[in-house]
Every structure is written in C-alpha cells, then in structure tokens.
Amino acid sequence: MVATHPTHIVLRDACLEDAPMLLAWELQPELQNVTRAESSVTLDFICRHILSSMDLLEDSQKRFIIEKDGQSIGVVDLYDYADCTASIGIFVERAFRQKGYASEALLLVVVYARNLGIKTLCAEVQSHNTASLHLFRKAGFRHLSDAQNGDMQILRLNL
C-alpha cells in the first residue's frame, strides 16, 4: 500500500532495505520502555518480521514506513490482528516530531484499517508519554483501561 496525504507524507510498505534503519530505531534507548521489542533484537529478527508482516489479514501484522519527501521519518505498525480488531503503534524520529506527521500517518492508517473491515484499533501508551496520549486522543481514541499498575494506558478507537 502506498497512501499519500495531500500536504506532507507518504505511507509505504516496509521492505528488507529498511531493516538496518528499523533496527536502529528499535534499539533507541527511549523506545526500550515503550515497545514490546527486546534489546536483543537483531537484523535477522527485523528481516524475518518484515517478511512475515506483508498482509495484515493473513499475517496479523503490517508495518508501514512514514516518508516525507522520499526520506524515511518513522514507522506505523498494525499488529495482533484478530476478530476485526488490531493494535497500533507509531514512531517518528525526533527531528520530525511536533510537525503533525504522526497525526497524518495515524489518520491514513485509520482509513486503511476501516477499508479492510477492521472495527476497532487499540493503542498501548505509557502513562507519562503525554505526546502519544494526545496524538491518539486527538484522533478519537478513548481510554479503555490501565495496564501494568497504571504505567500503561490502553486506548481504543471504534471504526
């Protein structure tokens, strides 16, 4: 899938050429506490993940690269797809934050999910990550529950 927004970004499918960049993003210290990734993630693991996340409905996961002017600036993951529900995660490189790109990418993925027949999207966000909480709430996600002693909030969007 390649989706564009009229003003800023493009979403494209992740490919094997993205693996080194994705590995570098996964291993950033700031992400170690907010993703399910383990610090032992390897390039081989990332490559296998890309190859096993080509079709959301078949593979239960899908990874998109966020691009601006041909430059990869972030990633959006749909994962844990089952029974018309999927989880979503988003990352934008620090230099591109606070510019609306994550909001645009999130809106494009919501349209993609709706077109696939997904009825619900869920996001797990650390309670102290106010920027991510704001991003998802601005897109219409609502608080569903707290997890892990209140350290994580689970947000839901009904499509």
Contacts in CASP RR format, 6 or more apart in sequence:
PFRMAT RR
TARGET T0000
AUTHOR 0000-0000-0000
METHOD contacts of the structure
MODEL  1
MVATHPTHIVLRDACLEDAPMLLAWELQPELQNVTRAESSVTLDFICRHI
LSSMDLLEDSQKRFIIEKDGQSIGVVDLYDYADCTASIGIFVERAFRQKG
YASEALLLVVVYARNLGIKTLCAEVQSHNTASLHLFRKAGFRHLSDAQNG
DMQILRLNL
1 11 0 8 1.000
1 12 0 8 1.000
1 13 0 8 1.000
1 64 0 8 1.000
1 112 0 8 1.000
2 10 0 8 1.000
2 11 0 8 1.000
2 12 0 8 1.000
2 13 0 8 1.000
3 10 0 8 1.000
3 11 0 8 1.000
3 108 0 8 1.000
3 111 0 8 1.000
3 112 0 8 1.000
4 10 0 8 1.000
4 11 0 8 1.000
5 104 0 8 1.000
5 107 0 8 1.000
5 108 0 8 1.000
7 104 0 8 1.000
8 68 0 8 1.000
8 100 0 8 1.000
8 101 0 8 1.000
8 104 0 8 1.000
9 66 0 8 1.000
9 67 0 8 1.000
9 68 0 8 1.000
9 73 0 8 1.000
9 101 0 8 1.000
9 104 0 8 1.000
9 105 0 8 1.000
9 108 0 8 1.000
10 66 0 8 1.000
10 67 0 8 1.000
10 68 0 8 1.000
10 70 0 8 1.000
11 64 0 8 1.000
11 65 0 8 1.000
11 66 0 8 1.000
11 67 0 8 1.000
11 76 0 8 1.000
11 105 0 8 1.000
11 108 0 8 1.000
11 109 0 8 1.000
11 112 0 8 1.000
12 64 0 8 1.000
12 65 0 8 1.000
12 67 0 8 1.000
13 54 0 8 1.000
13 62 0 8 1.000
13 63 0 8 1.000
13 64 0 8 1.000
13 65 0 8 1.000
14 22 0 8 1.000
14 50 0 8 1.000
14 53 0 8 1.000
14 63 0 8 1.000
14 64 0 8 1.000
14 65 0 8 1.000
14 75 0 8 1.000
15 50 0 8 1.000
16 47 0 8 1.000
16 50 0 8 1.000
16 51 0 8 1.000
18 50 0 8 1.000
18 65 0 8 1.000
18 72 0 8 1.000
19 43 0 8 1.000
19 46 0 8 1.000
19 47 0 8 1.000
19 50 0 8 1.000
20 43 0 8 1.000
21 72 0 8 1.000
22 46 0 8 1.000
22 50 0 8 1.000
22 63 0 8 1.000
22 75 0 8 1.000
23 41 0 8 1.000
23 42 0 8 1.000
23 43 0 8 1.000
23 46 0 8 1.000
25 31 0 8 1.000
25 74 0 8 1.000
25 75 0 8 1.000
25 91 0 8 1.000
25 93 0 8 1.000
26 35 0 8 1.000
26 37 0 8 1.000
26 41 0 8 1.000
26 46 0 8 1.000
27 39 0 8 1.000
27 41 0 8 1.000
31 37 0 8 1.000
31 91 0 8 1.000
32 39 0 8 1.000
33 126 0 8 1.000
34 125 0 8 1.000
34 126 0 8 1.000
34 129 0 8 1.000
34 132 0 8 1.000
49 61 0 8 1.000
49 63 0 8 1.000
50 63 0 8 1.000
52 59 0 8 1.000
52 61 0 8 1.000
53 59 0 8 1.000
53 61 0 8 1.000
53 62 0 8 1.000
53 63 0 8 1.000
53 77 0 8 1.000
53 79 0 8 1.000
54 62 0 8 1.000
55 62 0 8 1.000
56 62 0 8 1.000
56 78 0 8 1.000
56 81 0 8 1.000
56 86 0 8 1.000
56 116 0 8 1.000
57 81 0 8 1.000
57 116 0 8 1.000
60 79 0 8 1.000
60 80 0 8 1.000
60 81 0 8 1.000
60 82 0 8 1.000
61 77 0 8 1.000
61 78 0 8 1.000
61 79 0 8 1.000
61 80 0 8 1.000
61 81 0 8 1.000
62 77 0 8 1.000
62 78 0 8 1.000
62 79 0 8 1.000
62 81 0 8 1.000
63 75 0 8 1.000
63 76 0 8 1.000
63 77 0 8 1.000
63 78 0 8 1.000
64 75 0 8 1.000
64 76 0 8 1.000
64 77 0 8 1.000
64 78 0 8 1.000
64 105 0 8 1.000
64 109 0 8 1.000
65 72 0 8 1.000
65 74 0 8 1.000
65 75 0 8 1.000
66 72 0 8 1.000
66 73 0 8 1.000
66 74 0 8 1.000
66 75 0 8 1.000
66 76 0 8 1.000
66 92 0 8 1.000
66 101 0 8 1.000
66 102 0 8 1.000
66 105 0 8 1.000
67 73 0 8 1.000
68 96 0 8 1.000
68 101 0 8 1.000
73 92 0 8 1.000
73 93 0 8 1.000
73 95 0 8 1.000
73 96 0 8 1.000
73 101 0 8 1.000
74 90 0 8 1.000
74 91 0 8 1.000
74 92 0 8 1.000
74 93 0 8 1.000
74 96 0 8 1.000
74 101 0 8 1.000
74 105 0 8 1.000
75 90 0 8 1.000
75 91 0 8 1.000
76 88 0 8 1.000
76 89 0 8 1.000
76 90 0 8 1.000
76 105 0 8 1.000
76 106 0 8 1.000
76 109 0 8 1.000
77 88 0 8 1.000
77 89 0 8 1.000
77 90 0 8 1.000
78 86 0 8 1.000
78 87 0 8 1.000
78 88 0 8 1.000
78 89 0 8 1.000
78 109 0 8 1.000
78 113 0 8 1.000
78 121 0 8 1.000
79 86 0 8 1.000
79 87 0 8 1.000
79 88 0 8 1.000
79 89 0 8 1.000
80 86 0 8 1.000
80 87 0 8 1.000
81 118 0 8 1.000
84 117 0 8 1.000
84 118 0 8 1.000
84 119 0 8 1.000
84 120 0 8 1.000
85 118 0 8 1.000
85 119 0 8 1.000
85 120 0 8 1.000
85 121 0 8 1.000
85 122 0 8 1.000
86 113 0 8 1.000
86 118 0 8 1.000
86 120 0 8 1.000
86 121 0 8 1.000
86 122 0 8 1.000
87 121 0 8 1.000
87 122 0 8 1.000
87 123 0 8 1.000
87 124 0 8 1.000
88 106 0 8 1.000
88 109 0 8 1.000
88 113 0 8 1.000
88 121 0 8 1.000
88 122 0 8 1.000
88 123 0 8 1.000
89 123 0 8 1.000
90 102 0 8 1.000
90 105 0 8 1.000
90 106 0 8 1.000
90 132 0 8 1.000
90 135 0 8 1.000
92 101 0 8 1.000
92 102 0 8 1.000
92 105 0 8 1.000
97 131 0 8 1.000
98 131 0 8 1.000
102 135 0 8 1.000
103 135 0 8 1.000
103 138 0 8 1.000
103 139 0 8 1.000
106 135 0 8 1.000
106 136 0 8 1.000
106 139 0 8 1.000
107 139 0 8 1.000
110 121 0 8 1.000
110 139 0 8 1.000
110 157 0 8 1.000
110 159 0 8 1.000
113 121 0 8 1.000
113 159 0 8 1.000
114 159 0 8 1.000
117 159 0 8 1.000
118 159 0 8 1.000
119 158 0 8 1.000
119 159 0 8 1.000
120 156 0 8 1.000
120 157 0 8 1.000
120 158 0 8 1.000
120 159 0 8 1.000
121 141 0 8 1.000
121 156 0 8 1.000
121 157 0 8 1.000
121 159 0 8 1.000
122 144 0 8 1.000
122 154 0 8 1.000
122 155 0 8 1.000
122 156 0 8 1.000
122 157 0 8 1.000
123 132 0 8 1.000
123 136 0 8 1.000
123 141 0 8 1.000
123 154 0 8 1.000
123 155 0 8 1.000
123 156 0 8 1.000
124 147 0 8 1.000
124 152 0 8 1.000
124 153 0 8 1.000
124 154 0 8 1.000
124 155 0 8 1.000
125 132 0 8 1.000
125 133 0 8 1.000
125 136 0 8 1.000
125 152 0 8 1.000
125 153 0 8 1.000
125 155 0 8 1.000
126 132 0 8 1.000
126 151 0 8 1.000
126 152 0 8 1.000
126 153 0 8 1.000
127 133 0 8 1.000
127 146 0 8 1.000
127 150 0 8 1.000
127 151 0 8 1.000
127 152 0 8 1.000
127 153 0 8 1.000
133 153 0 8 1.000
133 155 0 8 1.000
136 155 0 8 1.000
136 157 0 8 1.000
137 155 0 8 1.000
139 157 0 8 1.000
140 157 0 8 1.000
141 155 0 8 1.000
141 156 0 8 1.000
141 157 0 8 1.000
142 155 0 8 1.000
142 156 0 8 1.000
142 157 0 8 1.000
143 153 0 8 1.000
143 154 0 8 1.000
143 155 0 8 1.000
144 154 0 8 1.000
144 155 0 8 1.000
144 156 0 8 1.000
145 153 0 8 1.000
145 154 0 8 1.000
146 152 0 8 1.000
146 153 0 8 1.000
146 154 0 8 1.000
147 153 0 8 1.000
147 154 0 8 1.000
END
